[in-house]
Amino acid sequence: MILRIRQILIKEILQMFRDVRMRVMVLVMPLVQMTVLAFALTTDVRNIATAVVDPDNTPVSRELVAAFTGGGYFAVTHRLDSDRGVRGLLDASQVRAVIRIPQDFSADLRAGKAVAVQLLVDGTLSNDAAIALNYANQAVAYFNQRRSGPGARSVDLTGEPLRLNMRAWYNPNLESKFYYVPGLIAVMLILIGLMLTSMAIVREKEIGTIEQVMVTPIRRAEFIIGKTLPFLMTGILTMTLMLVIARLIFGIHIQGSIVLLYLAAMIYILGNLGLALLVSVTARTQQQALLTAFFILVPAILLSGFIFPIRNMPELIQWLTVLNPMRWFLQIMHGIVVKGVGVRILWMPLCAMAGLAIGFLTLAISRFKKTLE
């Protein structure tokens, strides 16, 4: 018995590692993913993109901003003299926080008046917003301590302590469902698209029906489109059902245009299907297709910004996330469902997602041509 088991064990190992693609997927891909993801994934919330509205623009106000940025939690990306442009920055997710310093900030502090600074945060990322509010409280406490401690020079020491007024936009109560439910819709769509569609063509190779297709007058582009449309319709139906559940069970209303949301979803699904078909036409077996789709799926979710902020990742990996359709669809989902913004704000993620969809479908058609030859 032991001899027979040994022989079948040797046979399976040789069969597994005889294929170069299988050796890469089993040995190389896990090591590469672990190395890349270990650098990219962190639960720390740092470098929060921040806009500063500072009409006072005095050494004292700059000292307050330094208190916010000194710990590395807030990174000032925009400086404004007035509130004009604040809403646009928050709507487009170019900043996650806004520090609003009043006009006579330093003069009121010297006069001993009670002064309040306002912090606006993007509430769509409820967990990050709560952490940002905690960091802001620490920064204000540090600023007050410097004012009242020995060696304080910038302002009168007898005044009232600085107060911080905080407000979360789009999600005032910082409820996590407004972030995670739209994000889960994006996850489910890429999961269905990759795992099912990746086996569409390779299945026909294994059962032998691909030869029948090859002798028909159907063109390669028509074949790919015919393989794509059923999964596209299934994805749209799945998203509709999930939106109904989000509305009835979680009470999440779509604040923006439903038409724009479905248009973006169609582009997103097409991009996922193009990537899955690219896997399918290059794989030789369903096992290879399934493993390849799985290795694509995990980084796509983890490097989308859904679980870990993209700004916390190394710069090289931030550039790699540009090739991830889920990154752009998450921005669109939260922008339309939670913020209610339109094409004027979301044009860049829409164009990026459309470009990826066209690129993946074109590569799938091209690779299918090569496999036929």
N, C-alpha and C positions, 0 to 999 in steps of 0.2 A: 504493500500500500504506500509506504513511504517513497519507494522508487517511482511509482506512478505519479504521486503528487509532485515529486521533484522534477520529473520530466515535463509535466504540464506547467509548472512554475517557470522553468527555463524557457519553454515555448512562449508563454505569455510575455515574459520580459523581453525576449528577442523581438517578438512581434510589436511590442509597444515602442521600443527604441529603434526599430529598423527605419521608421519614417522620420525624416529630418524635422518635419513640422511638429510631430508629436514630441520629439526631444526638446524642441524649443519651448513648447507650451508647458511641458511638465517640469523642466529644469530651469530654463532661463527666465520665462515670464514671471513666475512667483518672486524670484530674487530681484528682478528689476522693479516690479511693482512695490515690493516691500521697501526697497531703498528709496524710491521716489516718494511714496506716500508717507514714509516716516519723516521726511523733511517737510512735507506739505501739510500734514494733518496735525493740528494743535487746537486744544480747547481754549487757549488763552485768547483774550480779545485785546488786541493791540493795534496801534496805528489806525485808529478810528478816523476816517476821513472827516475833517471838521472845517467849517467855514466860520470866520470871525467877523462879526459886524462891530466895528470899533470907531464910531464917529468922534470919540474923545481923543484917541490916538496920543496919549501922553505916556511918560515913563511908567506911571502907576498902572495904566491899563495894560501896557505891554508886560509889566511884572505879573499881572493876573494871568495873562495868556501863557506866560512862561511857566506858571504854576500848573496849568493844565497840561502843557506839552512836556514838562520836565520828566515825567515818569515813563514816557514812551507810549502812553495809552491813547492820547489824542495827537493826530498829525494834521497840522493846519495846511489845507490845500487851496483855500480861497480866502482872501481878505476883502471885505466890503466896507464902504463908508455909510451905507444905508441898507434898509431892509429890501430894497429892490433887487430881485434876483434870488432871494432866499427860497421862495416856493419852487422856482424852477430847478434849483440845485437838489432840493429834497425829492421833488417829483421824479427827476431823472436818476436818483440814487447816486449822484456824483458826490454827495456828502451824506454822512449818517448822523451828524450832529452840527448844531449851530450855536455859537456862543454870542449872545447879544449884550453888549456893554452900553450903558446909557450915555447920553451926550455929555453930561457934566459929572462924569464918574469921579475923577480925581478931586474936583472942586467940592463935591458933596462929601467926600470922605474927609477932606481937610476941615470942613465946616462941622464935622461931627454928626451929619445927618445919616439916617438909615438908608442904605443903598442896596439895591437888589440887582443881580445879574441874572439874565434868563438863559436857560439851556433848552434848546429844542432838539429832540431826537426823533429819528425815524422809527416809529413803533412797529413797523412790519416785521422787523427782526426783534421779537419781544425779548428774547434772552439777552441778546447783545445790548439792547436799549436799557434793560435793567442794570446790566454790568456797567454801562457807560454812566448811568446816573450815580451809581456808587462811586465810580472814579471821580466824577465831578464833585461830589460832596467832599471827598478826600482832598481834592485840589483847593477848594474854597477854605476848608479847615486849615490847610497848610498856609494859605495866603493870610488868613486871620492870625495865625500863630506868628508869622513873620512880622505882622504889623504890631502885635502887642509884646513881642519878645524883645530882649536886649539887642541893640544894634539896629533896630528898625529906623529907617531914614526917610522913606518915601512919603509918608503921610503922617498926619496928626495921630498920636497914639490914644487920644481920649475919645475917639468917635465910636459909634455903634459898629458891631461886627458886620462884615459883608454877608448878605443873604443870597441864597440861590433859589430862584424860581424855576421849576422844571415842568416841561410839557411834552408829552409824547404825541406826535402827529400820526394820523391815520388809524391808530390803535391806542386810544387814550388809556385803556385799562391794561395794556400790555398782555392781552390774551394770546397765548401761543397758537391757538387754532387758526388765527388769521395768517400765520406764517406757514405752519406745517400742513394744513389741509391743501392749499394750492400747490405746495411743494410735492405732496404725495401724489397728486394728479400727474405732475410731470414725471415722477418716478415710475408710476404704473404705466404710463404711455411708452416710455423708453424700454421698460421691462418687457411688455407685450411685443413691441415692435422688434426688438433684438432677438429675443429667445424664440419666437415663433417663425419670423420671416427668415432667420439665418439658416433654417433647415429646408426652406421652400424648394430651392433648385437642387441641392445636394440629395434630397430625398428622391427626386426623379432620377438622378444618376444611379442611386443604389437599386431602385426597383426596375430600372431599364427603360422607363418611358421617355427619357430625354432623347433617345434615338428617334422615336416617333415624331417628336417635336422638331428635330433637326431636318427631317425630310419634308416638312410642311412649308408652304410659302411664307409663313409668318416671319417677320423681320426681328432682329435682335432687340431693337428698342421696343417694338410692340410686345415682345415676350416679357421684357422687364416690366413694362407698364401694366400688362395683364397680371403679372405676379404681385404688383404693388397695390393696385386699386382695391382688391378685397380686404387687405390688411388696413388700408387707409380708411375704408368705410367702417371696419370693425373698431379702429381706434377712435373715430369720431363718435360712434355709438357708445363706446366705453366712457369717453370723456363726458358725454351728455348724462349718462347715468350717475357718474361721480359728482357732477355739478348739482344734480337733483338731490343726492344724498347730502352734499355740503350745505344746500339750502334748507332742506327739511330737518335734518338732524342737528347740524352745527350752527344753523342760522347765519350762514355766510352769504351775503348778497353780492352780486357782481356790480361794482360801482361804475364801471366803464362800459364800453361798447361790446355787446355780445357778438356782433358781426366781426369786429376786429379780433376778438378772442378766438373765434372759430377759424378765422383766416390764419392767425398765428399758429393755432394748433395743427392745421393742415400742413403748414410749412414744416413744423417741428416733426410731425409724424413722417412726412416724406423724407426728411433728413435721416431719421432713425431707420426707415425702411431701406433707403439707399445704402446706408452703412451695413445693415444686416444682409442685404442682397450681395454686397461686395464680399462679405464673409462667405456667403453661400456658394457663390460662383468659384471661389478660390479653394474651398474645402473639398476633400475627396470623400469624406464620410460624414454622417450626421454627428458622430461623436466629436470629430474635429470641429465641426461648425458650432456645436453646443459649447465646447470648451473655449473656443475663440470668442464667442459672444459673451460668455461669462467673464473672461478676462478684460473685455472692453467695458462691460456693464459696471463692474466695481469701480474702476477709476472714473468713469463718467459720472457716477453719483457722488463719489467722494470729492471730486475736483470741480463740482458744479457751483459750490458756494452754498449748497443746501444745508450741509451739516457744519462745515468749517468755513469761516470767512476767507475769501480769495486774497484779500489784502494782507492776511497773515502768512501767506505762502511765499516761498522764495520767488524772486522776480522771474527766473527762467520758467518755473512752473506756472506762474501767472500768465505768461505768454502762451504756454501750451493749452491752457483752459480756453483760449480763443477758438480752438478747434472742437470744442465740446458743445453740441447743440443744446444740451440741457442747461448750461450756464445762461444762455440767452433767453431760453423759454421761461426760466424761473424769474428773470427780470420782467418779462412781459406779463406773466401770470400775476405777480404781485402788483405790478403797475396797473393792470386793468381791473383785477378783482378787488384789491384793497385800496389803491390810491385813486382809481378812476381816471387815469391819464389816457391820452390818445396817441395818434401817430406822430404828432409834433415832438413828443418826448421819447417815444419808443422806436423811432425810425432806425436808429443804429442797430439795436438787437434784432429787429426785423430783417434788415439787410444782411447782417452777419449770418442769421439763421437760414435765409434764402440762399445765400452763397454756398453755405455748407451743404444744403439739400441738393442744389444743382451739381456741386462737385462730387458728392457721394454717388448720386444716380449716374452721372457721366462715367465715373470710374467703374461702376458695376456693369454698365453696358459695354465698356471697353474690355474689361476682363472676361466677360461672357463671350465676346468675340474670340479672344485668344484661346479659351478652353475649347471652343468649337473646332478651331483649327488644329 
